[in-house]
Amino acid sequence: MAPIHKDSQNKLAKKRLKRQIEEGRITSEIRSLLKKELISAKEIKPNSWDFQFIKSMIDYSEILSSSQKQELERILQDQITVEDGFEF
């Protein structure tokens, strides 16, 4: 069996996160990332729209709307962006 490289695992994780958002689900994995983003947003602009959105998404349990999916993808873009061949 060929070894799985860290880059391959990272790409698979990013694809999994993106798929979960596209399916409209906020999983524990996404919640964990949102909590990290919340800390960053709080340090930069605690009253910003992003901060309020992230805060509301951490406890959100319903299916995401299209606009919510887009905002989550924007906020978590560094964690879910996979480029073919290269990661930036």
PDB file of N, CA, C and O in Angstrom:
ATOM      1  N   MET A   1       0.842  -1.175   0.000  1.00  0.00           N
ATOM      2  CA  MET A   1       0.000   0.000   0.000  1.00  0.00           C
ATOM      3  C   MET A   1       0.888   1.239   0.000  1.00  0.00           C
ATOM      4  O   MET A   1       1.836   1.329   0.780  1.00  0.00           O
ATOM      5  N   ALA A   2       0.584   2.180  -0.863  1.00  0.00           N
ATOM      6  CA  ALA A   2       1.382   3.401  -0.978  1.00  0.00           C
ATOM      7  C   ALA A   2       1.123   4.304   0.220  1.00  0.00           C
ATOM      8  O   ALA A   2       0.000   4.380   0.717  1.00  0.00           O
ATOM      9  N   PRO A   3       2.165   4.988   0.680  1.00  0.00           N
ATOM     10  CA  PRO A   3       1.970   5.895   1.813  1.00  0.00           C
ATOM     11  C   PRO A   3       1.101   7.088   1.419  1.00  0.00           C
ATOM     12  O   PRO A   3       1.175   7.580   0.292  1.00  0.00           O
ATOM     13  N   ILE A   4       0.301   7.532   2.336  1.00  0.00           N
ATOM     14  CA  ILE A   4      -0.528   8.717   2.107  1.00  0.00           C
ATOM     15  C   ILE A   4       0.257   9.921   2.594  1.00  0.00           C
ATOM     16  O   ILE A   4       0.641   9.998   3.761  1.00  0.00           O
ATOM     17  N   HIS A   5       0.485  10.836   1.708  1.00  0.00           N
ATOM     18  CA  HIS A   5       1.254  12.023   2.053  1.00  0.00           C
ATOM     19  C   HIS A   5       0.378  13.036   2.769  1.00  0.00           C
ATOM     20  O   HIS A   5      -0.842  13.055   2.607  1.00  0.00           O
ATOM     21  N   LYS A   6       1.020  13.869   3.556  1.00  0.00           N
ATOM     22  CA  LYS A   6       0.299  14.889   4.318  1.00  0.00           C
ATOM     23  C   LYS A   6      -0.496  15.799   3.388  1.00  0.00           C
ATOM     24  O   LYS A   6      -1.620  16.184   3.707  1.00  0.00           O
ATOM     25  N   ASP A   7       0.089  16.147   2.227  1.00  0.00           N
ATOM     26  CA  ASP A   7      -0.620  17.002   1.273  1.00  0.00           C
ATOM     27  C   ASP A   7      -1.900  16.337   0.786  1.00  0.00           C
ATOM     28  O   ASP A   7      -2.928  16.996   0.631  1.00  0.00           O
ATOM     29  N   SER A   8      -1.836  15.038   0.548  1.00  0.00           N
ATOM     30  CA  SER A   8      -3.021  14.305   0.097  1.00  0.00           C
ATOM     31  C   SER A   8      -4.099  14.313   1.169  1.00  0.00           C
ATOM     32  O   SER A   8      -5.277  14.517   0.874  1.00  0.00           O
ATOM     33  N   GLN A   9      -3.697  14.092   2.402  1.00  0.00           N
ATOM     34  CA  GLN A   9      -4.656  14.110   3.507  1.00  0.00           C
ATOM     35  C   GLN A   9      -5.267  15.496   3.657  1.00  0.00           C
ATOM     36  O   GLN A   9      -6.466  15.629   3.902  1.00  0.00           O
ATOM     37  N   ASN A  10      -4.442  16.524   3.511  1.00  0.00           N
ATOM     38  CA  ASN A  10      -4.910  17.899   3.629  1.00  0.00           C
ATOM     39  C   ASN A  10      -5.932  18.209   2.533  1.00  0.00           C
ATOM     40  O   ASN A  10      -6.962  18.827   2.801  1.00  0.00           O
ATOM     41  N   LYS A  11      -5.651  17.784   1.308  1.00  0.00           N
ATOM     42  CA  LYS A  11      -6.582  18.021   0.204  1.00  0.00           C
ATOM     43  C   LYS A  11      -7.898  17.283   0.428  1.00  0.00           C
ATOM     44  O   LYS A  11      -8.972  17.820   0.156  1.00  0.00           O
ATOM     45  N   LEU A  12      -7.808  16.047   0.926  1.00  0.00           N
ATOM     46  CA  LEU A  12      -9.026  15.283   1.208  1.00  0.00           C
ATOM     47  C   LEU A  12      -9.860  15.956   2.291  1.00  0.00           C
ATOM     48  O   LEU A  12     -11.085  16.013   2.191  1.00  0.00           O
ATOM     49  N   ALA A  13      -9.197  16.463   3.322  1.00  0.00           N
ATOM     50  CA  ALA A  13      -9.909  17.154   4.403  1.00  0.00           C
ATOM     51  C   ALA A  13     -10.586  18.410   3.873  1.00  0.00           C
ATOM     52  O   ALA A  13     -11.727  18.699   4.235  1.00  0.00           O
ATOM     53  N   LYS A  14      -9.896  19.157   3.021  1.00  0.00           N
ATOM     54  CA  LYS A  14     -10.473  20.375   2.457  1.00  0.00           C
ATOM     55  C   LYS A  14     -11.678  20.049   1.584  1.00  0.00           C
ATOM     56  O   LYS A  14     -12.695  20.739   1.635  1.00  0.00           O
ATOM     57  N   LYS A  15     -11.560  19.001   0.789  1.00  0.00           N
ATOM     58  CA  LYS A  15     -12.687  18.596  -0.057  1.00  0.00           C
ATOM     59  C   LYS A  15     -13.869  18.151   0.797  1.00  0.00           C
ATOM     60  O   LYS A  15     -15.021  18.448   0.479  1.00  0.00           O
ATOM     61  N   ARG A  16     -13.580  17.443   1.876  1.00  0.00           N
ATOM     62  CA  ARG A  16     -14.641  16.981   2.779  1.00  0.00           C
ATOM     63  C   ARG A  16     -15.364  18.179   3.405  1.00  0.00           C
ATOM     64  O   ARG A  16     -16.593  18.200   3.461  1.00  0.00           O
ATOM     65  N   LEU A  17     -14.611  19.167   3.871  1.00  0.00           N
ATOM     66  CA  LEU A  17     -15.217  20.360   4.469  1.00  0.00           C
ATOM     67  C   LEU A  17     -16.076  21.101   3.449  1.00  0.00           C
ATOM     68  O   LEU A  17     -17.196  21.513   3.750  1.00  0.00           O
ATOM     69  N   LYS A  18     -15.547  21.264   2.250  1.00  0.00           N
ATOM     70  CA  LYS A  18     -16.298  21.958   1.204  1.00  0.00           C
ATOM     71  C   LYS A  18     -17.589  21.204   0.885  1.00  0.00           C
ATOM     72  O   LYS A  18     -18.644  21.818   0.719  1.00  0.00           O
ATOM     73  N   ARG A  19     -17.507  19.879   0.800  1.00  0.00           N
ATOM     74  CA  ARG A  19     -18.696  19.066   0.520  1.00  0.00           C
ATOM     75  C   ARG A  19     -19.736  19.214   1.633  1.00  0.00           C
ATOM     76  O   ARG A  19     -20.933  19.311   1.358  1.00  0.00           O
ATOM     77  N   GLN A  20     -19.282  19.232   2.882  1.00  0.00           N
ATOM     78  CA  GLN A  20     -20.204  19.376   4.007  1.00  0.00           C
ATOM     79  C   GLN A  20     -20.944  20.709   3.934  1.00  0.00           C
ATOM     80  O   GLN A  20     -22.145  20.774   4.195  1.00  0.00           O
ATOM     81  N   ILE A  21     -20.228  21.762   3.580  1.00  0.00           N
ATOM     82  CA  ILE A  21     -20.872  23.072   3.445  1.00  0.00           C
ATOM     83  C   ILE A  21     -21.848  23.048   2.276  1.00  0.00           C
ATOM     84  O   ILE A  21     -22.972  23.536   2.398  1.00  0.00           O
ATOM     85  N   GLU A  22     -21.430  22.484   1.145  1.00  0.00           N
ATOM     86  CA  GLU A  22     -22.313  22.404  -0.021  1.00  0.00           C
ATOM     87  C   GLU A  22     -23.586  21.620   0.285  1.00  0.00           C
ATOM     88  O   GLU A  22     -24.649  21.914  -0.262  1.00  0.00           O
ATOM     89  N   GLU A  23     -23.475  20.624   1.160  1.00  0.00           N
ATOM     90  CA  GLU A  23     -24.646  19.831   1.562  1.00  0.00           C
ATOM     91  C   GLU A  23     -25.505  20.566   2.585  1.00  0.00           C
ATOM     92  O   GLU A  23     -26.597  20.111   2.924  1.00  0.00           O
ATOM     93  N   GLY A  24     -25.013  21.700   3.077  1.00  0.00           N
ATOM     94  CA  GLY A  24     -25.785  22.501   4.017  1.00  0.00           C
ATOM     95  C   GLY A  24     -25.667  22.072   5.457  1.00  0.00           C
ATOM     96  O   GLY A  24     -26.540  22.373   6.271  1.00  0.00           O
ATOM     97  N   ARG A  25     -24.585  21.363   5.786  1.00  0.00           N
ATOM     98  CA  ARG A  25     -24.406  20.866   7.149  1.00  0.00           C
ATOM     99  C   ARG A  25     -23.262  21.587   7.849  1.00  0.00           C
ATOM    100  O   ARG A  25     -22.230  21.875   7.244  1.00  0.00           O
ATOM    101  N   ILE A  26     -23.458  21.872   9.121  1.00  0.00           N
ATOM    102  CA  ILE A  26     -22.372  22.367   9.959  1.00  0.00           C
ATOM    103  C   ILE A  26     -22.007  21.228  10.896  1.00  0.00           C
ATOM    104  O   ILE A  26     -22.711  20.939  11.864  1.00  0.00           O
ATOM    105  N   THR A  27     -20.901  20.597  10.587  1.00  0.00           N
ATOM    106  CA  THR A  27     -20.438  19.453  11.367  1.00  0.00           C
ATOM    107  C   THR A  27     -19.574  19.930  12.532  1.00  0.00           C
ATOM    108  O   THR A  27     -19.254  21.114  12.636  1.00  0.00           O
ATOM    109  N   SER A  28     -19.208  19.013  13.388  1.00  0.00           N
ATOM    110  CA  SER A  28     -18.331  19.366  14.515  1.00  0.00           C
ATOM    111  C   SER A  28     -16.986  19.874  14.008  1.00  0.00           C
ATOM    112  O   SER A  28     -16.370  20.736  14.635  1.00  0.00           O
ATOM    113  N   GLU A  29     -16.536  19.349  12.890  1.00  0.00           N
ATOM    114  CA  GLU A  29     -15.277  19.800  12.289  1.00  0.00           C
ATOM    115  C   GLU A  29     -15.383  21.264  11.842  1.00  0.00           C
ATOM    116  O   GLU A  29     -14.467  22.056  12.067  1.00  0.00           O
ATOM    117  N   ILE A  30     -16.486  21.607  11.221  1.00  0.00           N
ATOM    118  CA  ILE A  30     -16.703  22.990  10.788  1.00  0.00           C
ATOM    119  C   ILE A  30     -16.896  23.890  11.998  1.00  0.00           C
ATOM    120  O   ILE A  30     -16.388  25.012  12.016  1.00  0.00           O
ATOM    121  N   ARG A  31     -17.616  23.425  13.004  1.00  0.00           N
ATOM    122  CA  ARG A  31     -17.795  24.212  14.234  1.00  0.00           C
ATOM    123  C   ARG A  31     -16.447  24.547  14.874  1.00  0.00           C
ATOM    124  O   ARG A  31     -16.232  25.662  15.349  1.00  0.00           O
ATOM    125  N   SER A  32     -15.564  23.581  14.880  1.00  0.00           N
ATOM    126  CA  SER A  32     -14.233  23.791  15.448  1.00  0.00           C
ATOM    127  C   SER A  32     -13.488  24.891  14.689  1.00  0.00           C
ATOM    128  O   SER A  32     -12.860  25.755  15.300  1.00  0.00           O
ATOM    129  N   LEU A  33     -13.560  24.855  13.369  1.00  0.00           N
ATOM    130  CA  LEU A  33     -12.926  25.894  12.555  1.00  0.00           C
ATOM    131  C   LEU A  33     -13.582  27.251  12.790  1.00  0.00           C
ATOM    132  O   LEU A  33     -12.901  28.275  12.856  1.00  0.00           O
ATOM    133  N   LEU A  34     -14.903  27.251  12.916  1.00  0.00           N
ATOM    134  CA  LEU A  34     -15.617  28.506  13.168  1.00  0.00           C
ATOM    135  C   LEU A  34     -15.221  29.113  14.509  1.00  0.00           C
ATOM    136  O   LEU A  34     -15.111  30.333  14.628  1.00  0.00           O
ATOM    137  N   LYS A  35     -15.009  28.286  15.501  1.00  0.00           N
ATOM    138  CA  LYS A  35     -14.585  28.792  16.813  1.00  0.00           C
ATOM    139  C   LYS A  35     -13.225  29.470  16.715  1.00  0.00           C
ATOM    140  O   LYS A  35     -12.994  30.497  17.354  1.00  0.00           O
ATOM    141  N   LYS A  36     -12.327  28.902  15.920  1.00  0.00           N
ATOM    142  CA  LYS A  36     -11.016  29.526  15.709  1.00  0.00           C
ATOM    143  C   LYS A  36     -11.164  30.851  14.969  1.00  0.00           C
ATOM    144  O   LYS A  36     -10.511  31.838  15.309  1.00  0.00           O
ATOM    145  N   GLU A  37     -12.027  30.864  13.954  1.00  0.00           N
ATOM    146  CA  GLU A  37     -12.273  32.095  13.202  1.00  0.00           C
ATOM    147  C   GLU A  37     -12.923  33.156  14.084  1.00  0.00           C
ATOM    148  O   GLU A  37     -12.649  34.347  13.933  1.00  0.00           O
ATOM    149  N   LEU A  38     -13.775  32.729  14.995  1.00  0.00           N
ATOM    150  CA  LEU A  38     -14.441  33.657  15.905  1.00  0.00           C
ATOM    151  C   LEU A  38     -13.418  34.381  16.776  1.00  0.00           C
ATOM    152  O   LEU A  38     -13.530  35.587  17.000  1.00  0.00           O
ATOM    153  N   ILE A  39     -12.435  33.655  17.261  1.00  0.00           N
ATOM    154  CA  ILE A  39     -11.383  34.265  18.081  1.00  0.00           C
ATOM    155  C   ILE A  39     -10.630  35.313  17.269  1.00  0.00           C
ATOM    156  O   ILE A  39     -10.367  36.412  17.759  1.00  0.00           O
ATOM    157  N   SER A  40     -10.283  34.976  16.033  1.00  0.00           N
ATOM    158  CA  SER A  40      -9.583  35.930  15.166  1.00  0.00           C
ATOM    159  C   SER A  40     -10.448  37.153  14.877  1.00  0.00           C
ATOM    160  O   SER A  40      -9.976  38.288  14.952  1.00  0.00           O
ATOM    161  N   ALA A  41     -11.706  36.917  14.549  1.00  0.00           N
ATOM    162  CA  ALA A  41     -12.611  38.024  14.236  1.00  0.00           C
ATOM    163  C   ALA A  41     -12.826  38.920  15.449  1.00  0.00           C
ATOM    164  O   ALA A  41     -12.937  40.138  15.313  1.00  0.00           O
ATOM    165  N   LYS A  42     -12.885  38.323  16.625  1.00  0.00           N
ATOM    166  CA  LYS A  42     -13.092  39.101  17.851  1.00  0.00           C
ATOM    167  C   LYS A  42     -11.910  40.026  18.109  1.00  0.00           C
ATOM    168  O   LYS A  42     -12.090  41.153  18.570  1.00  0.00           O
ATOM    169  N   GLU A  43     -10.703  39.553  17.815  1.00  0.00           N
ATOM    170  CA  GLU A  43      -9.511  40.369  18.013  1.00  0.00           C
ATOM    171  C   GLU A  43      -9.448  41.525  17.023  1.00  0.00           C
ATOM    172  O   GLU A  43      -8.997  42.619  17.364  1.00  0.00           O
ATOM    173  N   ILE A  44      -9.900  41.280  15.803  1.00  0.00           N
ATOM    174  CA  ILE A  44      -9.804  42.301  14.760  1.00  0.00           C
ATOM    175  C   ILE A  44     -10.966  43.289  14.842  1.00  0.00           C
ATOM    176  O   ILE A  44     -10.751  44.494  14.976  1.00  0.00           O
ATOM    177  N   LYS A  45     -12.181  42.787  14.761  1.00  0.00           N
ATOM    178  CA  LYS A  45     -13.382  43.640  14.783  1.00  0.00           C
ATOM    179  C   LYS A  45     -14.509  42.901  15.487  1.00  0.00           C
ATOM    180  O   LYS A  45     -15.277  42.184  14.845  1.00  0.00           O
ATOM    181  N   PRO A  46     -14.617  43.067  16.797  1.00  0.00           N
ATOM    182  CA  PRO A  46     -15.624  42.312  17.558  1.00  0.00           C
ATOM    183  C   PRO A  46     -17.076  42.664  17.234  1.00  0.00           C
ATOM    184  O   PRO A  46     -17.979  41.900  17.573  1.00  0.00           O
ATOM    185  N   ASN A  47     -17.314  43.781  16.599  1.00  0.00           N
ATOM    186  CA  ASN A  47     -18.690  44.165  16.272  1.00  0.00           C
ATOM    187  C   ASN A  47     -18.990  44.035  14.783  1.00  0.00           C
ATOM    188  O   ASN A  47     -20.009  44.535  14.306  1.00  0.00           O
ATOM    189  N   SER A  48     -18.109  43.370  14.056  1.00  0.00           N
ATOM    190  CA  SER A  48     -18.287  43.256  12.613  1.00  0.00           C
ATOM    191  C   SER A  48     -19.396  42.259  12.262  1.00  0.00           C
ATOM    192  O   SER A  48     -19.809  41.438  13.081  1.00  0.00           O
ATOM    193  N   TRP A  49     -19.854  42.361  11.024  1.00  0.00           N
ATOM    194  CA  TRP A  49     -20.868  41.431  10.540  1.00  0.00           C
ATOM    195  C   TRP A  49     -20.319  40.012  10.547  1.00  0.00           C
ATOM    196  O   TRP A  49     -21.025  39.079  10.930  1.00  0.00           O
ATOM    197  N   ASP A  50     -19.065  39.836  10.126  1.00  0.00           N
ATOM    198  CA  ASP A  50     -18.454  38.501  10.117  1.00  0.00           C
ATOM    199  C   ASP A  50     -18.464  37.882  11.510  1.00  0.00           C
ATOM    200  O   ASP A  50     -18.801  36.708  11.669  1.00  0.00           O
ATOM    201  N   PHE A  51     -18.098  38.663  12.510  1.00  0.00           N
ATOM    202  CA  PHE A  51     -18.076  38.163  13.885  1.00  0.00           C
ATOM    203  C   PHE A  51     -19.464  37.675  14.291  1.00  0.00           C
ATOM    204  O   PHE A  51     -19.602  36.584  14.843  1.00  0.00           O
ATOM    205  N   GLN A  52     -20.480  38.471  14.022  1.00  0.00           N
ATOM    206  CA  GLN A  52     -21.855  38.101  14.380  1.00  0.00           C
ATOM    207  C   GLN A  52     -22.313  36.860  13.611  1.00  0.00           C
ATOM    208  O   GLN A  52     -22.979  35.987  14.169  1.00  0.00           O
ATOM    209  N   PHE A  53     -21.955  36.788  12.336  1.00  0.00           N
ATOM    210  CA  PHE A  53     -22.339  35.640  11.510  1.00  0.00           C
ATOM    211  C   PHE A  53     -21.677  34.361  12.019  1.00  0.00           C
ATOM    212  O   PHE A  53     -22.339  33.337  12.185  1.00  0.00           O
ATOM    213  N   ILE A  54     -20.378  34.426  12.264  1.00  0.00           N
ATOM    214  CA  ILE A  54     -19.649  33.252  12.755  1.00  0.00           C
ATOM    215  C   ILE A  54     -20.242  32.788  14.081  1.00  0.00           C
ATOM    216  O   ILE A  54     -20.458  31.596  14.298  1.00  0.00           O
ATOM    217  N   LYS A  55     -20.498  33.740  14.954  1.00  0.00           N
ATOM    218  CA  LYS A  55     -21.071  33.424  16.268  1.00  0.00           C
ATOM    219  C   LYS A  55     -22.413  32.701  16.119  1.00  0.00           C
ATOM    220  O   LYS A  55     -22.685  31.735  16.833  1.00  0.00           O
ATOM    221  N   SER A  56     -23.237  33.166  15.201  1.00  0.00           N
ATOM    222  CA  SER A  56     -24.549  32.535  15.011  1.00  0.00           C
ATOM    223  C   SER A  56     -24.435  31.155  14.357  1.00  0.00           C
ATOM    224  O   SER A  56     -25.260  30.280  14.619  1.00  0.00           O
ATOM    225  N   MET A  57     -23.437  30.956  13.524  1.00  0.00           N
ATOM    226  CA  MET A  57     -23.278  29.679  12.828  1.00  0.00           C
ATOM    227  C   MET A  57     -22.751  28.569  13.739  1.00  0.00           C
ATOM    228  O   MET A  57     -23.003  27.393  13.477  1.00  0.00           O
ATOM    229  N   ILE A  58     -22.040  28.914  14.782  1.00  0.00           N
ATOM    230  CA  ILE A  58     -21.487  27.900  15.682  1.00  0.00           C
ATOM    231  C   ILE A  58     -22.597  27.043  16.291  1.00  0.00           C
ATOM    232  O   ILE A  58     -22.429  25.835  16.453  1.00  0.00           O
ATOM    233  N   ASP A  59     -23.710  27.652  16.623  1.00  0.00           N
ATOM    234  CA  ASP A  59     -24.820  26.916  17.237  1.00  0.00           C
ATOM    235  C   ASP A  59     -25.952  26.604  16.261  1.00  0.00           C
ATOM    236  O   ASP A  59     -26.991  26.084  16.669  1.00  0.00           O
ATOM    237  N   TYR A  60     -25.767  26.909  14.995  1.00  0.00           N
ATOM    238  CA  TYR A  60     -26.807  26.705  13.992  1.00  0.00           C
ATOM    239  C   TYR A  60     -26.990  25.219  13.724  1.00  0.00           C
ATOM    240  O   TYR A  60     -26.011  24.503  13.513  1.00  0.00           O
ATOM    241  N   SER A  61     -28.222  24.751  13.730  1.00  0.00           N
ATOM    242  CA  SER A  61     -28.459  23.311  13.567  1.00  0.00           C
ATOM    243  C   SER A  61     -29.368  22.977  12.381  1.00  0.00           C
ATOM    244  O   SER A  61     -29.664  21.807  12.140  1.00  0.00           O
ATOM    245  N   GLU A  62     -29.804  23.980  11.653  1.00  0.00           N
ATOM    246  CA  GLU A  62     -30.686  23.731  10.518  1.00  0.00           C
ATOM    247  C   GLU A  62     -29.871  23.591   9.232  1.00  0.00           C
ATOM    248  O   GLU A  62     -28.653  23.773   9.236  1.00  0.00           O
ATOM    249  N   ILE A  63     -30.548  23.270   8.146  1.00  0.00           N
ATOM    250  CA  ILE A  63     -29.896  23.203   6.841  1.00  0.00           C
ATOM    251  C   ILE A  63     -29.573  24.631   6.405  1.00  0.00           C
ATOM    252  O   ILE A  63     -30.392  25.538   6.554  1.00  0.00           O
ATOM    253  N   LEU A  64     -28.379  24.816   5.869  1.00  0.00           N
ATOM    254  CA  LEU A  64     -27.931  26.143   5.461  1.00  0.00           C
ATOM    255  C   LEU A  64     -28.626  26.607   4.185  1.00  0.00           C
ATOM    256  O   LEU A  64     -28.909  25.808   3.292  1.00  0.00           O
ATOM    257  N   SER A  65     -28.895  27.901   4.114  1.00  0.00           N
ATOM    258  CA  SER A  65     -29.421  28.491   2.887  1.00  0.00           C
ATOM    259  C   SER A  65     -28.251  28.714   1.925  1.00  0.00           C
ATOM    260  O   SER A  65     -27.089  28.579   2.308  1.00  0.00           O
ATOM    261  N   SER A  66     -28.564  29.052   0.693  1.00  0.00           N
ATOM    262  CA  SER A  66     -27.510  29.307  -0.296  1.00  0.00           C
ATOM    263  C   SER A  66     -26.602  30.449   0.131  1.00  0.00           C
ATOM    264  O   SER A  66     -25.382  30.363  -0.011  1.00  0.00           O
ATOM    265  N   SER A  67     -27.193  31.517   0.653  1.00  0.00           N
ATOM    266  CA  SER A  67     -26.371  32.657   1.070  1.00  0.00           C
ATOM    267  C   SER A  67     -25.505  32.307   2.282  1.00  0.00           C
ATOM    268  O   SER A  67     -24.372  32.777   2.384  1.00  0.00           O
ATOM    269  N   GLN A  68     -26.017  31.499   3.188  1.00  0.00           N
ATOM    270  CA  GLN A  68     -25.217  31.066   4.339  1.00  0.00           C
ATOM    271  C   GLN A  68     -24.046  30.197   3.880  1.00  0.00           C
ATOM    272  O   GLN A  68     -22.934  30.321   4.395  1.00  0.00           O
ATOM    273  N   LYS A  69     -24.300  29.323   2.915  1.00  0.00           N
ATOM    274  CA  LYS A  69     -23.230  28.485   2.369  1.00  0.00           C
ATOM    275  C   LYS A  69     -22.133  29.353   1.760  1.00  0.00           C
ATOM    276  O   LYS A  69     -20.945  29.119   1.985  1.00  0.00           O
ATOM    277  N   GLN A  70     -22.543  30.356   0.990  1.00  0.00           N
ATOM    278  CA  GLN A  70     -21.569  31.246   0.353  1.00  0.00           C
ATOM    279  C   GLN A  70     -20.736  31.987   1.385  1.00  0.00           C
ATOM    280  O   GLN A  70     -19.520  32.108   1.235  1.00  0.00           O
ATOM    281  N   GLU A  71     -21.381  32.481   2.425  1.00  0.00           N
ATOM    282  CA  GLU A  71     -20.653  33.204   3.469  1.00  0.00           C
ATOM    283  C   GLU A  71     -19.698  32.282   4.223  1.00  0.00           C
ATOM    284  O   GLU A  71     -18.574  32.676   4.533  1.00  0.00           O
ATOM    285  N   LEU A  72     -20.135  31.066   4.519  1.00  0.00           N
ATOM    286  CA  LEU A  72     -19.249  30.109   5.193  1.00  0.00           C
ATOM    287  C   LEU A  72     -18.043  29.785   4.324  1.00  0.00           C
ATOM    288  O   LEU A  72     -16.918  29.718   4.818  1.00  0.00           O
ATOM    289  N   GLU A  73     -18.273  29.585   3.037  1.00  0.00           N
ATOM    290  CA  GLU A  73     -17.160  29.313   2.129  1.00  0.00           C
ATOM    291  C   GLU A  73     -16.199  30.491   2.089  1.00  0.00           C
ATOM    292  O   GLU A  73     -14.983  30.299   2.049  1.00  0.00           O
ATOM    293  N   ARG A  74     -16.727  31.698   2.097  1.00  0.00           N
ATOM    294  CA  ARG A  74     -15.875  32.890   2.085  1.00  0.00           C
ATOM    295  C   ARG A  74     -15.054  32.973   3.367  1.00  0.00           C
ATOM    296  O   ARG A  74     -13.846  33.204   3.321  1.00  0.00           O
ATOM    297  N   ILE A  75     -15.700  32.787   4.493  1.00  0.00           N
ATOM    298  CA  ILE A  75     -15.024  32.908   5.787  1.00  0.00           C
ATOM    299  C   ILE A  75     -14.003  31.791   5.990  1.00  0.00           C
ATOM    300  O   ILE A  75     -12.932  32.020   6.553  1.00  0.00           O
ATOM    301  N   LEU A  76     -14.328  30.597   5.538  1.00  0.00           N
ATOM    302  CA  LEU A  76     -13.436  29.447   5.727  1.00  0.00           C
ATOM    303  C   LEU A  76     -12.624  29.122   4.472  1.00  0.00           C
ATOM    304  O   LEU A  76     -12.133  28.004   4.322  1.00  0.00           O
ATOM    305  N   GLN A  77     -12.483  30.094   3.576  1.00  0.00           N
ATOM    306  CA  GLN A  77     -11.835  29.816   2.293  1.00  0.00           C
ATOM    307  C   GLN A  77     -10.424  29.249   2.428  1.00  0.00           C
ATOM    308  O   GLN A  77     -10.031  28.407   1.621  1.00  0.00           O
ATOM    309  N   ASP A  78      -9.664  29.678   3.406  1.00  0.00           N
ATOM    310  CA  ASP A  78      -8.308  29.145   3.578  1.00  0.00           C
ATOM    311  C   ASP A  78      -8.324  27.677   3.978  1.00  0.00           C
ATOM    312  O   ASP A  78      -7.399  26.934   3.649  1.00  0.00           O
ATOM    313  N   GLN A  79      -9.351  27.259   4.675  1.00  0.00           N
ATOM    314  CA  GLN A  79      -9.441  25.871   5.128  1.00  0.00           C
ATOM    315  C   GLN A  79     -10.056  24.939   4.092  1.00  0.00           C
ATOM    316  O   GLN A  79      -9.875  23.724   4.174  1.00  0.00           O
ATOM    317  N   ILE A  80     -10.783  25.491   3.111  1.00  0.00           N
ATOM    318  CA  ILE A  80     -11.486  24.616   2.170  1.00  0.00           C
ATOM    319  C   ILE A  80     -11.035  24.765   0.723  1.00  0.00           C
ATOM    320  O   ILE A  80     -11.495  24.008  -0.131  1.00  0.00           O
ATOM    321  N   THR A  81     -10.158  25.704   0.420  1.00  0.00           N
ATOM    322  CA  THR A  81      -9.734  25.917  -0.955  1.00  0.00           C
ATOM    323  C   THR A  81      -8.673  24.900  -1.343  1.00  0.00           C
ATOM    324  O   THR A  81      -7.629  24.790  -0.700  1.00  0.00           O
ATOM    325  N   VAL A  82      -8.957  24.167  -2.394  1.00  0.00           N
ATOM    326  CA  VAL A  82      -8.005  23.198  -2.934  1.00  0.00           C
ATOM    327  C   VAL A  82      -7.817  23.528  -4.408  1.00  0.00           C
ATOM    328  O   VAL A  82      -8.773  23.531  -5.183  1.00  0.00           O
ATOM    329  N   GLU A  83      -6.596  23.799  -4.776  1.00  0.00           N
ATOM    330  CA  GLU A  83      -6.273  24.052  -6.175  1.00  0.00           C
ATOM    331  C   GLU A  83      -5.739  22.754  -6.772  1.00  0.00           C
ATOM    332  O   GLU A  83      -5.032  22.005  -6.098  1.00  0.00           O
ATOM    333  N   ASP A  84      -6.066  22.493  -8.009  1.00  0.00           N
ATOM    334  CA  ASP A  84      -5.545  21.293  -8.665  1.00  0.00           C
ATOM    335  C   ASP A  84      -4.040  21.422  -8.837  1.00  0.00           C
ATOM    336  O   ASP A  84      -3.549  22.324  -9.516  1.00  0.00           O
ATOM    337  N   GLY A  85      -3.333  20.519  -8.219  1.00  0.00           N
ATOM    338  CA  GLY A  85      -1.885  20.492  -8.339  1.00  0.00           C
ATOM    339  C   GLY A  85      -1.152  21.304  -7.296  1.00  0.00           C
ATOM    340  O   GLY A  85      -0.120  20.865  -6.789  1.00  0.00           O
ATOM    341  N   PHE A  86      -1.655  22.468  -6.966  1.00  0.00           N
ATOM    342  CA  PHE A  86      -0.966  23.346  -6.023  1.00  0.00           C
ATOM    343  C   PHE A  86      -1.940  23.931  -5.019  1.00  0.00           C
ATOM    344  O   PHE A  86      -3.120  24.126  -5.311  1.00  0.00           O
ATOM    345  N   GLU A  87      -1.426  24.206  -3.836  1.00  0.00           N
ATOM    346  CA  GLU A  87      -2.207  24.922  -2.840  1.00  0.00           C
ATOM    347  C   GLU A  87      -1.521  26.246  -2.604  1.00  0.00           C
ATOM    348  O   GLU A  87      -0.297  26.303  -2.482  1.00  0.00           O
ATOM    349  N   PHE A  88      -2.282  27.292  -2.541  1.00  0.00           N
ATOM    350  CA  PHE A  88      -1.713  28.623  -2.333  1.00  0.00           C
ATOM    351  C   PHE A  88      -1.948  29.087  -0.933  1.00  0.00           C
ATOM    352  O   PHE A  88      -1.538  30.191  -0.572  1.00  0.00           O
TER     353      PHE A  88
END
